Amino acid sequence: MSTFIRWCRFNLVGAIGMVFQLAVLALFNWCAPGHYLLATTAAIELTLLHNFVWHLNYTWRDRREGSALLRQLVRFHTANGLVSMVGNLAIMRVLVREAHLPVLVANSMAILVCSSVNFCLGHEWAFAARPCHAPLECPPRSA
């Protein structure tokens, strides 16, 4: 699969994940108003697991063969989790506290800022193509 097609799939999953995260954040923010950083943390965690399932089965489904599911989950959660958690929380704090933006607007901006880094980490590390040691068993390379 070409990197461009994979990037398009990543962004589709990301758009679905963004709607999911904003809905969860709205719910948590409604249930516990004033605790936007805690609500954001919980929404990010649920979205990470949501997106992992979609990326595993759609964006990088051709890279599932021969890879341990737990290994991919740990790598995805470590890489994308770290970027999403640190990036979202830092950006949210500045945009909500300092710029006085609404929580959902600030979170939308934070998600968009973190997405390119998350694609690169997913493509090159979390769901990286496994090296092929036997040429006859290797799938054909795509552009």
ABEGO torsion letter per residue (X at the ends): XBAAAAAAAAAAAAAAAAAAAAAAAAAAAAABBGBAAAAAAAAAAAAAAAAAAAAAAAAAAAAABGBBAAAAAAAAAAAAAAAAAAAAAAAAAAAAAAAGBBAAAAAAAAAAAAAAAAAAAAAAAAABBBBBABAAABBBBBX
